Amino acid sequence: MNITLPHLTPMHLGALHPVEQALTIVLAFGPFAVLGVVIALRRRREAAEDAAEAARVEQTEENGQSGQAQRER
């Protein structure tokens, strides 16, 4: 007994218009592209902050060592 209920049959409206296809692709993959850009920008900014902090620490250490050498003389 093979009974197909009309409300369970998937409805297909045909092929999508090219604009609809583009919109579907943007909606499907756009958030991932935006997330990737945000992650890349954030990592770049954090790397720059880490490099600036390392330079600051290095400069502080150099100033401390030169002051210590002058005191020893």
Order of alpha helices (4+ residues) and beta strands (2+ residues): alpha
